[in-house]
Amino acid sequence: MPKSFTVDTDKASGYNYPAERTACTRRDFLLYAISVGVPEDDLKWLYELDIDFGPLPTYPLCLLLKTDDWDVNSFMERWNSGGDLPGMPPYDFNKIVHGEQTFEVINPLPEEGGAFKTVKTCLGVYDKGSGMLIDSAVDLYGEDDGVHYCRMGQKMFVRGYGGWGGPKGPKTITYAPPNRAPDAVDDFETKPNQALLYRLCGDFNPLHADVSLAPTVGYPRPILHGLCSYGKSAHSILKHFGGNDRLRFKSMEARFAQPVFPGETVEISMWQTPIDDPKLIAVTFQARVKERDVLALTNGYVTLYKTDISDSKL
């Protein structure tokens, strides 16, 4: 980090990037489901003619980097597509790691896909000492109907860019697993080509494919997308606690603690925990890499509706 590096947080915080257009189809939903490890016998996510077919609730996270066409895109161009963040000096993009992700369903995504617009807002930039945290939210709206479908919150950590005297940021809520055996456990046996498959959903960051790049940023080989393990965790929780019904999915959040290398086994442990809202079920979860006994996802928390929200509106 340059000695003169400092962020004008007054300019950065609250900045709204220009809206962008994105699109998806049922084919994208099928690809996403198979790329996050949905097993072949769970056809409601994998077969478009299944009577209950629809997108996994977390699919919109793919639209954070996907455009409105289906060609390969440049990760750096997509990351900078909205232009510079006011008050932010240049920094090394290779130092970015995905810190945390939140996801909230406002309205279920149409089962046939469609065209949408994303609106990104910078919520804050914080000095964490060892690095800089950029907190943002992306809202997804229907292009034609203006329906607000979801809000996706991202906390991106830029390693080595701390100590510039900025605000530390608000404290985050901690979701610690109960001191008992999990209520459910799933194993996600990732394949050696898992990252190469998942990147086709729209995240073409070379870190997940380039064997020569990975060592230059501290990894022995390409790593799996954190959102791949995140998506499989969502599927497992919905299956065990929500009747595998996408309309019951409300929200999710988790912290990316350690990378997963393709070919490793991710053990997803889930605990149903108390919640004050009588209409909801809460699930605390974590994901562990079995081969290295390290946690990949921590501070995991999901809320589900007890019944299909479409039924409650009748």
Legacy VTK file of the C-alpha trace (Angstrom):
# vtk DataFile Version 3.0
C-alpha trace
ASCII
DATASET POLYDATA
POINTS 314 float
0.000 0.000 0.000
1.388 3.440 -0.917
2.254 5.614 2.087
-0.081 8.334 0.847
-3.052 5.959 0.545
-6.217 7.277 2.181
-9.915 7.052 1.410
-12.326 9.969 1.440
-15.125 8.034 3.121
-17.533 10.962 2.908
-17.447 10.712 -0.874
-17.472 6.918 -1.000
-20.173 6.053 1.515
-23.675 6.180 0.082
-22.519 6.379 -3.526
-24.943 4.819 -6.025
-23.324 3.285 -9.091
-25.076 3.514 -12.470
-27.689 0.790 -12.931
-26.632 -2.141 -15.115
-28.578 -4.606 -17.215
-28.320 -8.356 -16.709
-30.316 -11.367 -17.840
-30.735 -15.092 -17.280
-32.729 -18.050 -18.555
-33.726 -21.482 -17.324
-30.478 -22.793 -18.796
-28.571 -20.606 -16.340
-30.599 -22.025 -13.449
-29.751 -25.575 -14.544
-26.047 -24.776 -14.865
-25.960 -23.108 -11.455
-27.637 -26.041 -9.733
-25.267 -28.612 -11.196
-22.226 -26.397 -10.537
-23.008 -26.049 -6.807
-23.290 -29.805 -6.424
-27.026 -30.489 -6.421
-27.246 -34.310 -6.692
-28.717 -35.890 -9.810
-31.788 -37.230 -8.003
-32.952 -33.732 -6.963
-34.476 -33.008 -10.357
-36.626 -30.013 -9.385
-33.452 -27.915 -9.724
-31.902 -29.857 -12.616
-34.705 -30.635 -15.066
-36.750 -27.880 -16.658
-39.775 -30.144 -17.239
-40.066 -31.180 -13.608
-43.436 -30.008 -12.301
-41.730 -28.142 -9.438
-38.835 -26.711 -11.465
-37.433 -23.345 -10.474
-34.142 -21.595 -9.709
-32.291 -22.213 -6.497
-33.026 -19.164 -4.314
-29.390 -18.026 -4.285
-29.024 -18.007 -8.083
-29.216 -14.160 -8.283
-25.738 -14.032 -6.730
-24.459 -15.057 -10.173
-25.900 -11.844 -11.589
-23.420 -9.772 -9.577
-20.858 -10.339 -12.340
-22.896 -11.723 -15.235
-23.954 -9.397 -18.051
-26.942 -9.565 -20.379
-25.166 -11.843 -22.840
-23.741 -15.346 -22.490
-20.158 -14.895 -23.632
-17.093 -15.074 -21.389
-16.389 -11.711 -19.781
-13.366 -10.036 -18.220
-13.466 -10.184 -14.428
-11.593 -6.895 -14.089
-13.903 -5.155 -16.533
-16.948 -6.474 -14.691
-15.523 -5.455 -11.314
-14.942 -1.908 -12.600
-18.032 -1.759 -14.814
-19.758 0.905 -12.739
-16.767 3.217 -12.839
-14.520 4.385 -10.019
-15.793 4.749 -6.476
-15.507 8.446 -5.535
-12.900 9.067 -2.867
-11.140 5.736 -3.497
-7.493 5.849 -4.678
-6.153 3.097 -6.946
-5.320 -0.226 -5.268
-4.131 -3.694 -6.284
-7.200 -5.700 -7.319
-5.270 -8.945 -6.846
-5.426 -8.237 -3.101
-9.236 -8.492 -3.014
-10.833 -11.399 -1.176
-14.524 -11.992 -0.615
-15.073 -11.418 3.113
-18.808 -11.831 3.736
-22.006 -12.263 1.744
-25.606 -11.586 2.677
-28.654 -12.393 0.589
-32.291 -11.430 1.138
-35.243 -12.499 -1.004
-37.784 -9.724 -1.510
-39.763 -11.573 -4.197
-38.966 -15.004 -5.687
-37.219 -14.896 -9.049
-39.440 -15.829 -12.041
-38.963 -19.493 -12.928
-38.365 -18.626 -16.593
-35.700 -15.997 -15.845
-35.785 -12.665 -17.623
-34.069 -9.289 -17.919
-33.152 -7.336 -14.813
-31.266 -4.309 -13.631
-28.812 -4.192 -10.752
-28.327 -1.106 -8.598
-25.175 -1.070 -6.469
-24.653 1.163 -3.439
-21.478 1.616 -1.399
-22.509 1.345 2.238
-19.109 2.168 3.684
-15.328 1.793 3.492
-13.554 0.745 6.686
-9.992 0.496 7.972
-9.460 -2.913 9.549
-5.764 -2.492 10.275
-4.532 -5.382 8.158
-6.654 -4.313 5.233
-9.561 -2.295 3.895
-13.192 -3.462 3.928
-15.544 -2.253 1.184
-19.173 -2.810 2.155
-21.774 -2.636 -0.609
-25.299 -3.759 -1.453
-26.762 -4.681 -4.830
-30.516 -4.570 -5.419
-32.038 -6.578 -8.252
-35.130 -5.273 -10.069
-37.152 -6.531 -13.002
-36.342 -4.518 -16.114
-39.937 -4.234 -17.298
-42.057 -4.621 -14.168
-39.722 -2.903 -11.673
-40.305 -5.668 -9.122
-37.674 -5.693 -6.381
-36.446 -9.298 -6.299
-33.580 -9.341 -3.824
-30.806 -7.491 -2.019
-27.268 -8.875 -2.032
-24.730 -7.511 0.430
-20.995 -7.905 -0.180
-18.056 -7.186 2.090
-14.834 -7.272 0.107
-11.529 -7.254 1.989
-8.455 -5.713 0.357
-5.401 -7.236 1.990
-2.580 -4.896 3.005
-4.573 -1.682 2.580
-5.230 -0.873 6.237
-3.762 1.635 8.644
-4.851 4.772 6.794
-6.812 6.100 9.754
-10.326 5.391 8.529
-13.357 4.292 10.546
-13.331 0.733 11.894
-16.939 0.080 10.937
-19.904 -1.284 12.885
-19.692 -4.504 14.863
-21.180 -7.526 13.155
-23.616 -9.975 14.689
-22.064 -13.296 15.662
-23.941 -16.523 14.978
-22.134 -19.204 16.969
-23.259 -22.828 16.524
-24.938 -24.367 19.587
-22.789 -26.560 21.797
-24.419 -29.786 20.628
-24.426 -32.137 17.694
-25.767 -30.673 14.430
-29.365 -31.355 13.464
-28.217 -32.173 9.936
-24.919 -32.696 8.106
-24.284 -32.821 4.357
-21.053 -33.571 2.510
-20.300 -31.638 -0.672
-17.673 -33.709 -2.473
-16.267 -31.145 -4.866
-14.736 -32.340 -8.117
-11.275 -31.350 -9.391
-13.016 -29.300 -12.098
-15.623 -27.743 -9.759
-14.265 -24.195 -10.081
-13.977 -24.544 -13.864
-17.645 -25.519 -13.923
-18.898 -22.865 -11.503
-17.111 -20.029 -13.319
-19.424 -20.631 -16.300
-22.193 -19.087 -14.179
-20.527 -15.688 -14.716
-17.579 -15.266 -12.325
-14.521 -15.535 -14.567
-11.955 -14.410 -11.996
-8.660 -16.024 -13.152
-7.889 -16.944 -9.537
-10.262 -19.888 -9.972
-8.610 -21.251 -13.129
-5.089 -19.928 -13.706
-2.472 -22.251 -12.184
0.281 -19.658 -12.687
-1.652 -16.786 -11.091
-2.702 -18.532 -7.871
0.831 -18.759 -6.341
1.417 -15.037 -6.945
-1.453 -14.199 -4.579
-0.609 -16.771 -1.932
-2.378 -19.960 -3.016
-0.671 -23.163 -4.208
-3.330 -23.677 -6.889
-6.650 -22.181 -8.046
-9.345 -22.039 -5.386
-13.060 -22.750 -5.533
-15.418 -19.782 -5.595
-16.687 -19.074 -2.084
-20.154 -18.576 -3.535
-20.111 -22.171 -4.781
-19.899 -23.535 -1.221
-22.362 -20.823 -0.189
-24.884 -21.981 -2.798
-24.546 -25.629 -1.824
-25.051 -24.700 1.833
-28.259 -22.904 0.887
-29.484 -25.975 -0.978
-28.682 -28.276 1.956
-30.450 -26.042 4.465
-33.520 -25.677 2.258
-33.643 -29.452 1.755
-33.369 -30.327 5.450
-35.389 -27.512 7.027
-37.552 -25.935 4.301
-39.121 -28.858 2.481
-36.858 -28.126 -0.516
-39.312 -25.313 -1.356
-37.630 -22.255 -2.874
-40.579 -20.052 -1.904
-39.781 -20.595 1.763
-36.267 -19.141 1.519
-35.950 -15.688 3.097
-32.350 -14.739 3.875
-28.793 -15.956 4.267
-25.441 -14.677 5.431
-21.983 -16.147 5.980
-18.326 -15.235 6.309
-15.669 -16.700 3.999
-13.010 -17.927 6.421
-10.679 -20.179 4.380
-10.549 -21.194 0.717
-11.647 -24.567 -0.610
-9.502 -26.284 -3.227
-11.386 -28.177 -5.932
-11.444 -31.872 -5.116
-11.852 -31.356 -1.368
-14.906 -32.351 0.667
-16.957 -29.603 2.283
-18.905 -30.769 5.335
-21.959 -28.569 5.961
-23.209 -28.708 9.572
-26.622 -27.206 10.383
-28.417 -26.376 13.626
-31.992 -25.106 13.964
-31.869 -22.240 16.439
-34.495 -20.087 18.217
-35.900 -16.979 16.551
-38.399 -14.442 17.843
-40.460 -14.217 14.649
-43.176 -16.928 14.844
-43.408 -17.074 11.043
-39.755 -18.045 10.565
-37.295 -20.876 11.107
-33.646 -19.977 11.798
-30.679 -22.196 10.950
-27.094 -21.586 12.025
-24.491 -23.337 9.886
-20.824 -23.707 9.111
-18.857 -25.444 6.366
-15.619 -27.324 7.069
-13.010 -28.733 4.707
-12.700 -32.310 5.940
-9.270 -33.060 4.494
-7.586 -30.094 6.232
-10.006 -29.654 9.151
-10.419 -25.924 8.531
-13.607 -23.890 8.415
-14.439 -22.482 4.988
-17.711 -20.741 5.936
-18.401 -19.330 9.396
-21.024 -17.107 10.992
-23.600 -18.765 8.761
-27.252 -17.934 9.339
-30.360 -18.635 7.262
-34.022 -17.777 7.797
-36.865 -19.706 6.169
-40.596 -19.183 6.180
-42.497 -21.909 8.005
-44.949 -22.049 5.116
-44.893 -21.036 1.461
-45.231 -17.225 1.443
-47.508 -17.416 -1.608
-49.975 -19.383 0.520
-49.875 -16.777 3.279
-50.850 -14.050 0.816
-54.026 -15.799 -0.337
LINES 1 315
314 0 1 2 3 4 5 6 7 8 9 10 11 12 13 14 15 16 17 18 19 20 21 22 23 24 25 26 27 28 29 30 31 32 33 34 35 36 37 38 39 40 41 42 43 44 45 46 47 48 49 50 51 52 53 54 55 56 57 58 59 60 61 62 63 64 65 66 67 68 69 70 71 72 73 74 75 76 77 78 79 80 81 82 83 84 85 86 87 88 89 90 91 92 93 94 95 96 97 98 99 100 101 102 103 104 105 106 107 108 109 110 111 112 113 114 115 116 117 118 119 120 121 122 123 124 125 126 127 128 129 130 131 132 133 134 135 136 137 138 139 140 141 142 143 144 145 146 147 148 149 150 151 152 153 154 155 156 157 158 159 160 161 162 163 164 165 166 167 168 169 170 171 172 173 174 175 176 177 178 179 180 181 182 183 184 185 186 187 188 189 190 191 192 193 194 195 196 197 198 199 200 201 202 203 204 205 206 207 208 209 210 211 212 213 214 215 216 217 218 219 220 221 222 223 224 225 226 227 228 229 230 231 232 233 234 235 236 237 238 239 240 241 242 243 244 245 246 247 248 249 250 251 252 253 254 255 256 257 258 259 260 261 262 263 264 265 266 267 268 269 270 271 272 273 274 275 276 277 278 279 280 281 282 283 284 285 286 287 288 289 290 291 292 293 294 295 296 297 298 299 300 301 302 303 304 305 306 307 308 309 310 311 312 313
